[in-house]
């Protein structure tokens, strides 16, 4: 098993979070998402820009909100047909 470097993880998470937040039907603002998981809007912006990785508890909250594991959020590709619609 090989380790994935931090820059790759940041890029993967940034792409996945932007996709999930803007996905058809949800179109959630960064501010609304931040309120729902208990962080600042600036934090969401930094995660979606690939500037930094969130702490584990925030990554877990994002995963719970969207219906993905932390591993899945950090993956190069999100698994298909999963997400909030399966959690509600």
PyMOL Python script that loads the backbone (N, CA, C, O; Angstrom):
from pymol import cmd

cmd.read_pdbstr("""\
ATOM      1  N   UNK A   1       0.842  -1.175   0.000  1.00  0.00           N
ATOM      2  CA  UNK A   1       0.000   0.000   0.000  1.00  0.00           C
ATOM      3  C   UNK A   1       0.888   1.239   0.000  1.00  0.00           C
ATOM      4  O   UNK A   1       1.818   1.338   0.800  1.00  0.00           O
ATOM      5  N   UNK A   2       0.609   2.166  -0.878  1.00  0.00           N
ATOM      6  CA  UNK A   2       1.408   3.381  -0.933  1.00  0.00           C
ATOM      7  C   UNK A   2       0.650   4.540  -0.288  1.00  0.00           C
ATOM      8  O   UNK A   2      -0.579   4.597  -0.316  1.00  0.00           O
ATOM      9  N   UNK A   3       1.404   5.443   0.283  1.00  0.00           N
ATOM     10  CA  UNK A   3       0.817   6.626   0.906  1.00  0.00           C
ATOM     11  C   UNK A   3       0.534   7.683  -0.147  1.00  0.00           C
ATOM     12  O   UNK A   3       1.257   7.796  -1.137  1.00  0.00           O
ATOM     13  N   UNK A   4      -0.516   8.453   0.072  1.00  0.00           N
ATOM     14  CA  UNK A   4      -0.853   9.542  -0.835  1.00  0.00           C
ATOM     15  C   UNK A   4      -0.354  10.830  -0.185  1.00  0.00           C
ATOM     16  O   UNK A   4      -0.577  11.057   1.004  1.00  0.00           O
ATOM     17  N   UNK A   5       0.316  11.667  -0.963  1.00  0.00           N
ATOM     18  CA  UNK A   5       0.876  12.886  -0.392  1.00  0.00           C
ATOM     19  C   UNK A   5      -0.244  13.883  -0.050  1.00  0.00           C
ATOM     20  O   UNK A   5      -1.349  13.809  -0.586  1.00  0.00           O
ATOM     21  N   UNK A   6       0.071  14.796   0.839  1.00  0.00           N
ATOM     22  CA  UNK A   6      -0.905  15.754   1.356  1.00  0.00           C
ATOM     23  C   UNK A   6      -1.496  16.646   0.265  1.00  0.00           C
ATOM     24  O   UNK A   6      -2.689  16.948   0.296  1.00  0.00           O
ATOM     25  N   UNK A   7      -0.694  17.062  -0.678  1.00  0.00           N
ATOM     26  CA  UNK A   7      -1.196  17.918  -1.756  1.00  0.00           C
ATOM     27  C   UNK A   7      -2.257  17.203  -2.590  1.00  0.00           C
ATOM     28  O   UNK A   7      -3.242  17.814  -3.005  1.00  0.00           O
ATOM     29  N   UNK A   8      -2.057  15.921  -2.832  1.00  0.00           N
ATOM     30  CA  UNK A   8      -3.035  15.141  -3.574  1.00  0.00           C
ATOM     31  C   UNK A   8      -4.327  15.008  -2.781  1.00  0.00           C
ATOM     32  O   UNK A   8      -5.418  15.129  -3.339  1.00  0.00           O
ATOM     33  N   UNK A   9      -4.207  14.759  -1.478  1.00  0.00           N
ATOM     34  CA  UNK A   9      -5.396  14.661  -0.630  1.00  0.00           C
ATOM     35  C   UNK A   9      -6.166  15.974  -0.616  1.00  0.00           C
ATOM     36  O   UNK A   9      -7.395  15.973  -0.693  1.00  0.00           O
ATOM     37  N   UNK A  10      -5.453  17.097  -0.518  1.00  0.00           N
ATOM     38  CA  UNK A  10      -6.115  18.404  -0.526  1.00  0.00           C
ATOM     39  C   UNK A  10      -6.838  18.642  -1.844  1.00  0.00           C
ATOM     40  O   UNK A  10      -7.964  19.140  -1.859  1.00  0.00           O
ATOM     41  N   UNK A  11      -6.191  18.285  -2.951  1.00  0.00           N
ATOM     42  CA  UNK A  11      -6.805  18.481  -4.266  1.00  0.00           C
ATOM     43  C   UNK A  11      -8.034  17.590  -4.434  1.00  0.00           C
ATOM     44  O   UNK A  11      -9.057  18.040  -4.950  1.00  0.00           O
ATOM     45  N   UNK A  12      -7.943  16.335  -4.004  1.00  0.00           N
ATOM     46  CA  UNK A  12      -9.081  15.417  -4.092  1.00  0.00           C
ATOM     47  C   UNK A  12     -10.255  15.920  -3.274  1.00  0.00           C
ATOM     48  O   UNK A  12     -11.384  15.972  -3.760  1.00  0.00           O
ATOM     49  N   UNK A  13      -9.985  16.291  -2.026  1.00  0.00           N
ATOM     50  CA  UNK A  13     -11.049  16.776  -1.149  1.00  0.00           C
ATOM     51  C   UNK A  13     -11.673  18.045  -1.707  1.00  0.00           C
ATOM     52  O   UNK A  13     -12.896  18.186  -1.697  1.00  0.00           O
ATOM     53  N   UNK A  14     -10.863  18.959  -2.187  1.00  0.00           N
ATOM     54  CA  UNK A  14     -11.374  20.216  -2.741  1.00  0.00           C
ATOM     55  C   UNK A  14     -12.339  19.946  -3.890  1.00  0.00           C
ATOM     56  O   UNK A  14     -13.432  20.510  -3.935  1.00  0.00           O
ATOM     57  N   UNK A  15     -11.934  19.090  -4.811  1.00  0.00           N
ATOM     58  CA  UNK A  15     -12.777  18.760  -5.969  1.00  0.00           C
ATOM     59  C   UNK A  15     -14.074  18.087  -5.524  1.00  0.00           C
ATOM     60  O   UNK A  15     -15.153  18.426  -6.009  1.00  0.00           O
ATOM     61  N   UNK A  16     -13.963  17.135  -4.600  1.00  0.00           N
ATOM     62  CA  UNK A  16     -15.139  16.404  -4.145  1.00  0.00           C
ATOM     63  C   UNK A  16     -16.114  17.294  -3.381  1.00  0.00           C
ATOM     64  O   UNK A  16     -17.325  17.198  -3.580  1.00  0.00           O
ATOM     65  N   UNK A  17     -15.601  18.155  -2.515  1.00  0.00           N
ATOM     66  CA  UNK A  17     -16.487  19.046  -1.762  1.00  0.00           C
ATOM     67  C   UNK A  17     -17.198  20.033  -2.673  1.00  0.00           C
ATOM     68  O   UNK A  17     -18.395  20.273  -2.518  1.00  0.00           O
ATOM     69  N   UNK A  18     -16.467  20.606  -3.620  1.00  0.00           N
ATOM     70  CA  UNK A  18     -17.114  21.538  -4.572  1.00  0.00           C
ATOM     71  C   UNK A  18     -18.216  20.823  -5.345  1.00  0.00           C
ATOM     72  O   UNK A  18     -19.316  21.349  -5.515  1.00  0.00           O
ATOM     73  N   UNK A  19     -17.905  19.624  -5.806  1.00  0.00           N
ATOM     74  CA  UNK A  19     -18.888  18.853  -6.562  1.00  0.00           C
ATOM     75  C   UNK A  19     -20.137  18.581  -5.724  1.00  0.00           C
ATOM     76  O   UNK A  19     -21.258  18.826  -6.171  1.00  0.00           O
ATOM     77  N   UNK A  20     -19.938  18.074  -4.511  1.00  0.00           N
ATOM     78  CA  UNK A  20     -21.077  17.723  -3.668  1.00  0.00           C
ATOM     79  C   UNK A  20     -21.913  18.940  -3.296  1.00  0.00           C
ATOM     80  O   UNK A  20     -23.142  18.869  -3.274  1.00  0.00           O
ATOM     81  N   UNK A  21     -21.262  20.036  -3.009  1.00  0.00           N
ATOM     82  CA  UNK A  21     -21.993  21.236  -2.594  1.00  0.00           C
ATOM     83  C   UNK A  21     -22.788  21.823  -3.748  1.00  0.00           C
ATOM     84  O   UNK A  21     -23.884  22.346  -3.546  1.00  0.00           O
ATOM     85  N   UNK A  22     -22.243  21.742  -4.961  1.00  0.00           N
ATOM     86  CA  UNK A  22     -22.893  22.359  -6.117  1.00  0.00           C
ATOM     87  C   UNK A  22     -23.740  21.379  -6.922  1.00  0.00           C
ATOM     88  O   UNK A  22     -24.360  21.753  -7.918  1.00  0.00           O
ATOM     89  N   UNK A  23     -23.758  20.130  -6.485  1.00  0.00           N
ATOM     90  CA  UNK A  23     -24.477  19.085  -7.214  1.00  0.00           C
ATOM     91  C   UNK A  23     -25.915  19.503  -7.479  1.00  0.00           C
ATOM     92  O   UNK A  23     -26.561  20.138  -6.645  1.00  0.00           O
ATOM     93  N   UNK A  24     -26.397  19.135  -8.648  1.00  0.00           N
ATOM     94  CA  UNK A  24     -27.754  19.468  -9.070  1.00  0.00           C
ATOM     95  C   UNK A  24     -28.764  19.117  -7.974  1.00  0.00           C
ATOM     96  O   UNK A  24     -28.760  18.013  -7.429  1.00  0.00           O
ATOM     97  N   UNK A  25     -29.611  20.072  -7.675  1.00  0.00           N
ATOM     98  CA  UNK A  25     -30.640  19.851  -6.672  1.00  0.00           C
ATOM     99  C   UNK A  25     -30.268  20.347  -5.291  1.00  0.00           C
ATOM    100  O   UNK A  25     -31.152  20.636  -4.484  1.00  0.00           O
ATOM    101  N   UNK A  26     -28.976  20.455  -4.996  1.00  0.00           N
ATOM    102  CA  UNK A  26     -28.601  20.921  -3.664  1.00  0.00           C
ATOM    103  C   UNK A  26     -28.169  22.379  -3.692  1.00  0.00           C
ATOM    104  O   UNK A  26     -28.669  23.183  -2.905  1.00  0.00           O
ATOM    105  N   UNK A  27     -27.257  22.733  -4.577  1.00  0.00           N
ATOM    106  CA  UNK A  27     -26.771  24.111  -4.744  1.00  0.00           C
ATOM    107  C   UNK A  27     -26.700  24.864  -3.420  1.00  0.00           C
ATOM    108  O   UNK A  27     -27.287  25.936  -3.272  1.00  0.00           O
ATOM    109  N   UNK A  28     -25.996  24.310  -2.488  1.00  0.00           N
ATOM    110  CA  UNK A  28     -25.831  24.872  -1.160  1.00  0.00           C
ATOM    111  C   UNK A  28     -24.712  25.912  -1.178  1.00  0.00           C
ATOM    112  O   UNK A  28     -23.687  25.697  -1.825  1.00  0.00           O
ATOM    113  N   UNK A  29     -24.887  27.021  -0.485  1.00  0.00           N
ATOM    114  CA  UNK A  29     -23.816  28.015  -0.395  1.00  0.00           C
ATOM    115  C   UNK A  29     -22.771  27.524   0.611  1.00  0.00           C
ATOM    116  O   UNK A  29     -23.051  26.670   1.453  1.00  0.00           O
ATOM    117  N   UNK A  30     -21.573  28.078   0.504  1.00  0.00           N
ATOM    118  CA  UNK A  30     -20.533  27.742   1.475  1.00  0.00           C
ATOM    119  C   UNK A  30     -20.980  28.138   2.875  1.00  0.00           C
ATOM    120  O   UNK A  30     -20.715  27.422   3.841  1.00  0.00           O
ATOM    121  N   UNK A  31     -21.648  29.259   2.984  1.00  0.00           N
ATOM    122  CA  UNK A  31     -22.121  29.732   4.290  1.00  0.00           C
ATOM    123  C   UNK A  31     -23.144  28.769   4.890  1.00  0.00           C
ATOM    124  O   UNK A  31     -23.079  28.458   6.079  1.00  0.00           O
ATOM    125  N   UNK A  32     -24.082  28.300   4.077  1.00  0.00           N
ATOM    126  CA  UNK A  32     -25.098  27.366   4.572  1.00  0.00           C
ATOM    127  C   UNK A  32     -24.459  26.048   5.006  1.00  0.00           C
ATOM    128  O   UNK A  32     -24.820  25.496   6.045  1.00  0.00           O
ATOM    129  N   UNK A  33     -23.515  25.542   4.216  1.00  0.00           N
ATOM    130  CA  UNK A  33     -22.826  24.306   4.588  1.00  0.00           C
ATOM    131  C   UNK A  33     -22.051  24.504   5.878  1.00  0.00           C
ATOM    132  O   UNK A  33     -22.075  23.641   6.756  1.00  0.00           O
ATOM    133  N   UNK A  34     -21.368  25.625   5.999  1.00  0.00           N
ATOM    134  CA  UNK A  34     -20.597  25.913   7.206  1.00  0.00           C
ATOM    135  C   UNK A  34     -21.490  25.896   8.440  1.00  0.00           C
ATOM    136  O   UNK A  34     -21.130  25.318   9.466  1.00  0.00           O
ATOM    137  N   UNK A  35     -22.647  26.524   8.340  1.00  0.00           N
ATOM    138  CA  UNK A  35     -23.587  26.536   9.473  1.00  0.00           C
ATOM    139  C   UNK A  35     -24.030  25.119   9.824  1.00  0.00           C
ATOM    140  O   UNK A  35     -24.122  24.767  11.000  1.00  0.00           O
ATOM    141  N   UNK A  36     -24.299  24.319   8.819  1.00  0.00           N
ATOM    142  CA  UNK A  36     -24.812  22.964   9.063  1.00  0.00           C
ATOM    143  C   UNK A  36     -23.810  22.043   9.731  1.00  0.00           C
ATOM    144  O   UNK A  36     -24.197  21.132  10.462  1.00  0.00           O
ATOM    145  N   UNK A  37     -22.515  22.272   9.487  1.00  0.00           N
ATOM    146  CA  UNK A  37     -21.523  21.384  10.117  1.00  0.00           C
ATOM    147  C   UNK A  37     -20.752  22.061  11.239  1.00  0.00           C
ATOM    148  O   UNK A  37     -19.910  21.429  11.878  1.00  0.00           O
ATOM    149  N   UNK A  38     -21.028  23.346  11.489  1.00  0.00           N
ATOM    150  CA  UNK A  38     -20.434  24.017  12.652  1.00  0.00           C
ATOM    151  C   UNK A  38     -19.043  24.580  12.459  1.00  0.00           C
ATOM    152  O   UNK A  38     -18.231  24.568  13.385  1.00  0.00           O
ATOM    153  N   UNK A  39     -18.757  25.077  11.253  1.00  0.00           N
ATOM    154  CA  UNK A  39     -17.474  25.747  11.003  1.00  0.00           C
ATOM    155  C   UNK A  39     -17.755  27.101  10.364  1.00  0.00           C
ATOM    156  O   UNK A  39     -18.912  27.467  10.154  1.00  0.00           O
ATOM    157  N   UNK A  40     -16.696  27.842  10.057  1.00  0.00           N
ATOM    158  CA  UNK A  40     -16.874  29.142   9.414  1.00  0.00           C
ATOM    159  C   UNK A  40     -16.924  28.983   7.894  1.00  0.00           C
ATOM    160  O   UNK A  40     -16.459  27.988   7.337  1.00  0.00           O
ATOM    161  N   UNK A  41     -17.492  29.975   7.253  1.00  0.00           N
ATOM    162  CA  UNK A  41     -17.544  30.004   5.791  1.00  0.00           C
ATOM    163  C   UNK A  41     -16.120  30.022   5.221  1.00  0.00           C
ATOM    164  O   UNK A  41     -15.844  29.400   4.195  1.00  0.00           O
ATOM    165  N   UNK A  42     -15.232  30.736   5.892  1.00  0.00           N
ATOM    166  CA  UNK A  42     -13.838  30.807   5.444  1.00  0.00           C
ATOM    167  C   UNK A  42     -13.191  29.417   5.456  1.00  0.00           C
ATOM    168  O   UNK A  42     -12.389  29.089   4.582  1.00  0.00           O
ATOM    169  N   UNK A  43     -13.550  28.606   6.455  1.00  0.00           N
ATOM    170  CA  UNK A  43     -13.013  27.243   6.516  1.00  0.00           C
ATOM    171  C   UNK A  43     -13.449  26.434   5.307  1.00  0.00           C
ATOM    172  O   UNK A  43     -12.633  25.754   4.684  1.00  0.00           O
ATOM    173  N   UNK A  44     -14.738  26.504   4.971  1.00  0.00           N
ATOM    174  CA  UNK A  44     -15.240  25.764   3.802  1.00  0.00           C
ATOM    175  C   UNK A  44     -14.509  26.239   2.550  1.00  0.00           C
ATOM    176  O   UNK A  44     -14.119  25.426   1.713  1.00  0.00           O
ATOM    177  N   UNK A  45     -14.324  27.533   2.422  1.00  0.00           N
ATOM    178  CA  UNK A  45     -13.617  28.092   1.269  1.00  0.00           C
ATOM    179  C   UNK A  45     -12.192  27.538   1.185  1.00  0.00           C
ATOM    180  O   UNK A  45     -11.723  27.181   0.104  1.00  0.00           O
ATOM    181  N   UNK A  46     -11.521  27.469   2.310  1.00  0.00           N
ATOM    182  CA  UNK A  46     -10.144  26.961   2.325  1.00  0.00           C
ATOM    183  C   UNK A  46     -10.085  25.484   1.959  1.00  0.00           C
ATOM    184  O   UNK A  46      -9.156  25.053   1.276  1.00  0.00           O
ATOM    185  N   UNK A  47     -11.073  24.697   2.410  1.00  0.00           N
ATOM    186  CA  UNK A  47     -11.096  23.271   2.060  1.00  0.00           C
ATOM    187  C   UNK A  47     -11.383  23.099   0.572  1.00  0.00           C
ATOM    188  O   UNK A  47     -10.754  22.277  -0.094  1.00  0.00           O
ATOM    189  N   UNK A  48     -12.335  23.876   0.050  1.00  0.00           N
ATOM    190  CA  UNK A  48     -12.701  23.754  -1.365  1.00  0.00           C
ATOM    191  C   UNK A  48     -11.634  24.321  -2.307  1.00  0.00           C
ATOM    192  O   UNK A  48     -11.611  23.987  -3.491  1.00  0.00           O
ATOM    193  N   UNK A  49     -10.764  25.165  -1.787  1.00  0.00           N
ATOM    194  CA  UNK A  49      -9.678  25.720  -2.596  1.00  0.00           C
ATOM    195  C   UNK A  49      -8.426  24.859  -2.525  1.00  0.00           C
ATOM    196  O   UNK A  49      -7.460  25.109  -3.245  1.00  0.00           O
ATOM    197  N   UNK A  50      -8.434  23.860  -1.672  1.00  0.00           N
ATOM    198  CA  UNK A  50      -7.270  22.994  -1.522  1.00  0.00           C
ATOM    199  C   UNK A  50      -6.146  23.639  -0.742  1.00  0.00           C
ATOM    200  O   UNK A  50      -4.998  23.204  -0.834  1.00  0.00           O
ATOM    201  N   UNK A  51      -6.460  24.679   0.030  1.00  0.00           N
ATOM    202  CA  UNK A  51      -5.441  25.360   0.821  1.00  0.00           C
ATOM    203  C   UNK A  51      -5.029  24.514   2.016  1.00  0.00           C
ATOM    204  O   UNK A  51      -3.851  24.454   2.367  1.00  0.00           O
ATOM    205  N   UNK A  52      -6.003  23.860   2.638  1.00  0.00           N
ATOM    206  CA  UNK A  52      -5.697  23.034   3.800  1.00  0.00           C
ATOM    207  C   UNK A  52      -6.699  21.901   3.913  1.00  0.00           C
ATOM    208  O   UNK A  52      -7.753  21.914   3.277  1.00  0.00           O
ATOM    209  N   UNK A  53      -6.352  20.926   4.728  1.00  0.00           N
ATOM    210  CA  UNK A  53      -7.252  19.833   5.050  1.00  0.00           C
ATOM    211  C   UNK A  53      -7.972  20.161   6.355  1.00  0.00           C
ATOM    212  O   UNK A  53      -7.384  20.784   7.239  1.00  0.00           O
ATOM    213  N   UNK A  54      -9.208  19.761   6.489  1.00  0.00           N
ATOM    214  CA  UNK A  54      -9.914  20.010   7.740  1.00  0.00           C
ATOM    215  C   UNK A  54      -9.428  19.067   8.834  1.00  0.00           C
ATOM    216  O   UNK A  54      -8.876  18.005   8.547  1.00  0.00           O
ATOM    217  N   UNK A  55      -9.637  19.459  10.092  1.00  0.00           N
ATOM    218  CA  UNK A  55      -9.342  18.516  11.173  1.00  0.00           C
ATOM    219  C   UNK A  55     -10.269  17.296  11.056  1.00  0.00           C
ATOM    220  O   UNK A  55     -11.307  17.355  10.398  1.00  0.00           O
ATOM    221  N   UNK A  56      -9.882  16.210  11.694  1.00  0.00           N
ATOM    222  CA  UNK A  56     -10.636  14.957  11.571  1.00  0.00           C
ATOM    223  C   UNK A  56     -12.102  15.104  11.935  1.00  0.00           C
ATOM    224  O   UNK A  56     -12.958  14.539  11.254  1.00  0.00           O
ATOM    225  N   UNK A  57     -12.418  15.850  12.993  1.00  0.00           N
ATOM    226  CA  UNK A  57     -13.816  15.967  13.406  1.00  0.00           C
ATOM    227  C   UNK A  57     -14.649  16.714  12.357  1.00  0.00           C
ATOM    228  O   UNK A  57     -15.837  16.433  12.198  1.00  0.00           O
ATOM    229  N   UNK A  58     -14.040  17.652  11.648  1.00  0.00           N
ATOM    230  CA  UNK A  58     -14.755  18.371  10.579  1.00  0.00           C
ATOM    231  C   UNK A  58     -14.903  17.473   9.362  1.00  0.00           C
ATOM    232  O   UNK A  58     -15.959  17.457   8.730  1.00  0.00           O
ATOM    233  N   UNK A  59     -13.862  16.730   9.027  1.00  0.00           N
ATOM    234  CA  UNK A  59     -13.949  15.792   7.906  1.00  0.00           C
ATOM    235  C   UNK A  59     -15.034  14.750   8.177  1.00  0.00           C
ATOM    236  O   UNK A  59     -15.779  14.373   7.272  1.00  0.00           O
ATOM    237  N   UNK A  60     -15.119  14.288   9.423  1.00  0.00           N
ATOM    238  CA  UNK A  60     -16.168  13.331   9.802  1.00  0.00           C
ATOM    239  C   UNK A  60     -17.549  13.965   9.660  1.00  0.00           C
ATOM    240  O   UNK A  60     -18.479  13.316   9.181  1.00  0.00           O
ATOM    241  N   UNK A  61     -17.694  15.229  10.073  1.00  0.00           N
ATOM    242  CA  UNK A  61     -18.978  15.930   9.956  1.00  0.00           C
ATOM    243  C   UNK A  61     -19.370  16.105   8.492  1.00  0.00           C
ATOM    244  O   UNK A  61     -20.538  15.943   8.139  1.00  0.00           O
ATOM    245  N   UNK A  62     -18.413  16.432   7.653  1.00  0.00           N
ATOM    246  CA  UNK A  62     -18.690  16.556   6.215  1.00  0.00           C
ATOM    247  C   UNK A  62     -19.134  15.211   5.645  1.00  0.00           C
ATOM    248  O   UNK A  62     -20.074  15.142   4.852  1.00  0.00           O
ATOM    249  N   UNK A  63     -18.460  14.162   6.050  1.00  0.00           N
ATOM    250  CA  UNK A  63     -18.829  12.829   5.599  1.00  0.00           C
ATOM    251  C   UNK A  63     -20.236  12.445   6.027  1.00  0.00           C
ATOM    252  O   UNK A  63     -21.015  11.922   5.230  1.00  0.00           O
ATOM    253  N   UNK A  64     -20.558  12.706   7.286  1.00  0.00           N
ATOM    254  CA  UNK A  64     -21.915  12.409   7.763  1.00  0.00           C
ATOM    255  C   UNK A  64     -22.948  13.225   6.997  1.00  0.00           C
ATOM    256  O   UNK A  64     -23.998  12.705   6.619  1.00  0.00           O
ATOM    257  N   UNK A  65     -22.655  14.494   6.768  1.00  0.00           N
ATOM    258  CA  UNK A  65     -23.609  15.360   6.084  1.00  0.00           C
ATOM    259  C   UNK A  65     -23.891  14.861   4.669  1.00  0.00           C
ATOM    260  O   UNK A  65     -25.044  14.806   4.242  1.00  0.00           O
ATOM    261  N   UNK A  66     -22.838  14.501   3.948  1.00  0.00           N
ATOM    262  CA  UNK A  66     -23.004  14.077   2.554  1.00  0.00           C
ATOM    263  C   UNK A  66     -23.228  12.578   2.377  1.00  0.00           C
ATOM    264  O   UNK A  66     -23.569  12.133   1.281  1.00  0.00           O
ATOM    265  N   UNK A  67     -23.043  11.798   3.432  1.00  0.00           N
ATOM    266  CA  UNK A  67     -23.253  10.360   3.321  1.00  0.00           C
ATOM    267  C   UNK A  67     -22.073   9.602   2.756  1.00  0.00           C
ATOM    268  O   UNK A  67     -22.259   8.568   2.114  1.00  0.00           O
ATOM    269  N   UNK A  68     -20.869  10.086   2.976  1.00  0.00           N
ATOM    270  CA  UNK A  68     -19.640   9.435   2.518  1.00  0.00           C
ATOM    271  C   UNK A  68     -18.705   9.233   3.697  1.00  0.00           C
ATOM    272  O   UNK A  68     -18.772   9.963   4.685  1.00  0.00           O
ATOM    273  N   UNK A  69     -17.833   8.240   3.589  1.00  0.00           N
ATOM    274  CA  UNK A  69     -16.809   8.061   4.613  1.00  0.00           C
ATOM    275  C   UNK A  69     -15.710   9.098   4.389  1.00  0.00           C
ATOM    276  O   UNK A  69     -15.647   9.736   3.338  1.00  0.00           O
ATOM    277  N   UNK A  70     -14.856   9.255   5.378  1.00  0.00           N
ATOM    278  CA  UNK A  70     -13.728  10.172   5.224  1.00  0.00           C
ATOM    279  C   UNK A  70     -12.829   9.706   4.089  1.00  0.00           C
ATOM    280  O   UNK A  70     -12.351  10.523   3.303  1.00  0.00           O
ATOM    281  N   UNK A  71     -12.597   8.409   3.996  1.00  0.00           N
ATOM    282  CA  UNK A  71     -11.771   7.860   2.912  1.00  0.00           C
ATOM    283  C   UNK A  71     -12.357   8.214   1.551  1.00  0.00           C
ATOM    284  O   UNK A  71     -11.631   8.593   0.632  1.00  0.00           O
ATOM    285  N   UNK A  72     -13.667   8.088   1.432  1.00  0.00           N
ATOM    286  CA  UNK A  72     -14.318   8.390   0.154  1.00  0.00           C
ATOM    287  C   UNK A  72     -14.191   9.867  -0.207  1.00  0.00           C
ATOM    288  O   UNK A  72     -13.977  10.204  -1.372  1.00  0.00           O
ATOM    289  N   UNK A  73     -14.321  10.756   0.788  1.00  0.00           N
ATOM    290  CA  UNK A  73     -14.182  12.190   0.516  1.00  0.00           C
ATOM    291  C   UNK A  73     -12.774  12.548   0.046  1.00  0.00           C
ATOM    292  O   UNK A  73     -12.595  13.493  -0.722  1.00  0.00           O
ATOM    293  N   UNK A  74     -11.783  11.800   0.504  1.00  0.00           N
ATOM    294  CA  UNK A  74     -10.386  12.074   0.150  1.00  0.00           C
ATOM    295  C   UNK A  74      -9.927  11.324  -1.105  1.00  0.00           C
ATOM    296  O   UNK A  74      -8.801  11.511  -1.566  1.00  0.00           O
ATOM    297  N   UNK A  75     -10.790  10.484  -1.650  1.00  0.00           N
ATOM    298  CA  UNK A  75     -10.434   9.658  -2.810  1.00  0.00           C
ATOM    299  C   UNK A  75     -10.387  10.490  -4.089  1.00  0.00           C
ATOM    300  O   UNK A  75     -10.976  11.568  -4.176  1.00  0.00           O
ATOM    301  N   UNK A  76      -9.673   9.960  -5.076  1.00  0.00           N
ATOM    302  CA  UNK A  76      -9.572  10.638  -6.368  1.00  0.00           C
ATOM    303  C   UNK A  76     -10.936  10.725  -7.050  1.00  0.00           C
ATOM    304  O   UNK A  76     -11.210  11.689  -7.764  1.00  0.00           O
ATOM    305  N   UNK A  77     -11.792   9.726  -6.836  1.00  0.00           N
ATOM    306  CA  UNK A  77     -13.140   9.727  -7.414  1.00  0.00           C
ATOM    307  C   UNK A  77     -14.116   9.286  -6.338  1.00  0.00           C
ATOM    308  O   UNK A  77     -13.866   8.328  -5.606  1.00  0.00           O
ATOM    309  N   UNK A  78     -15.230   9.996  -6.253  1.00  0.00           N
ATOM    310  CA  UNK A  78     -16.288   9.593  -5.336  1.00  0.00           C
ATOM    311  C   UNK A  78     -16.995   8.361  -5.883  1.00  0.00           C
ATOM    312  O   UNK A  78     -17.183   8.244  -7.093  1.00  0.00           O
ATOM    313  N   UNK A  79     -17.390   7.438  -5.004  1.00  0.00           N
ATOM    314  CA  UNK A  79     -18.173   6.307  -5.488  1.00  0.00           C
ATOM    315  C   UNK A  79     -19.519   6.800  -6.022  1.00  0.00           C
ATOM    316  O   UNK A  79     -20.040   7.811  -5.551  1.00  0.00           O
ATOM    317  N   UNK A  80     -20.069   6.107  -6.981  1.00  0.00           N
ATOM    318  CA  UNK A  80     -21.319   6.534  -7.600  1.00  0.00           C
ATOM    319  C   UNK A  80     -22.549   6.328  -6.743  1.00  0.00           C
ATOM    320  O   UNK A  80     -22.568   5.485  -5.846  1.00  0.00           O
ATOM    321  N   UNK A  81     -23.570   7.105  -7.030  1.00  0.00           N
ATOM    322  CA  UNK A  81     -24.910   6.998  -6.452  1.00  0.00           C
ATOM    323  C   UNK A  81     -24.922   6.787  -4.949  1.00  0.00           C
ATOM    324  O   UNK A  81     -25.406   5.772  -4.446  1.00  0.00           O
ATOM    325  N   UNK A  82     -24.398   7.736  -4.268  1.00  0.00           N
ATOM    326  CA  UNK A  82     -24.403   7.716  -2.822  1.00  0.00           C
ATOM    327  C   UNK A  82     -24.658   9.142  -2.398  1.00  0.00           C
ATOM    328  O   UNK A  82     -24.809  10.024  -3.242  1.00  0.00           O
ATOM    329  N   UNK A  83     -24.706   9.374  -1.133  1.00  0.00           N
ATOM    330  CA  UNK A  83     -24.819  10.762  -0.676  1.00  0.00           C
ATOM    331  C   UNK A  83     -26.032  10.998   0.170  1.00  0.00           C
ATOM    332  O   UNK A  83     -26.647  10.062   0.682  1.00  0.00           O
ATOM    333  N   UNK A  84     -26.379  12.273   0.316  1.00  0.00           N
ATOM    334  CA  UNK A  84     -27.437  12.701   1.224  1.00  0.00           C
ATOM    335  C   UNK A  84     -28.768  12.012   0.934  1.00  0.00           C
ATOM    336  O   UNK A  84     -29.523  11.713   1.859  1.00  0.00           O
ATOM    337  N   UNK A  85     -29.058  11.762  -0.318  1.00  0.00           N
ATOM    338  CA  UNK A  85     -30.346  11.155  -0.623  1.00  0.00           C
ATOM    339  C   UNK A  85     -30.507   9.795   0.035  1.00  0.00           C
ATOM    340  O   UNK A  85     -31.632   9.349   0.260  1.00  0.00           O
ATOM    341  N   UNK A  86     -29.391   9.122   0.349  1.00  0.00           N
ATOM    342  CA  UNK A  86     -29.457   7.821   1.036  1.00  0.00           C
ATOM    343  C   UNK A  86     -29.490   7.971   2.541  1.00  0.00           C
ATOM    344  O   UNK A  86     -29.766   7.000   3.246  1.00  0.00           O
ATOM    345  N   UNK A  87     -29.217   9.159   3.055  1.00  0.00           N
ATOM    346  CA  UNK A  87     -29.161   9.374   4.492  1.00  0.00           C
ATOM    347  C   UNK A  87     -30.440   9.941   5.058  1.00  0.00           C
ATOM    348  O   UNK A  87     -30.615   9.931   6.277  1.00  0.00           O
ATOM    349  N   UNK A  88     -31.325  10.426   4.251  1.00  0.00           N
ATOM    350  CA  UNK A  88     -32.508  11.103   4.756  1.00  0.00           C
ATOM    351  C   UNK A  88     -33.716  10.194   4.742  1.00  0.00           C
ATOM    352  O   UNK A  88     -34.805  10.610   5.138  1.00  0.00           O
TER     353      UNK A  88
END
""", "prot")
cmd.dss("prot")
cmd.show_as("cartoon", "prot")
cmd.util.cbc("prot")
cmd.orient("prot")
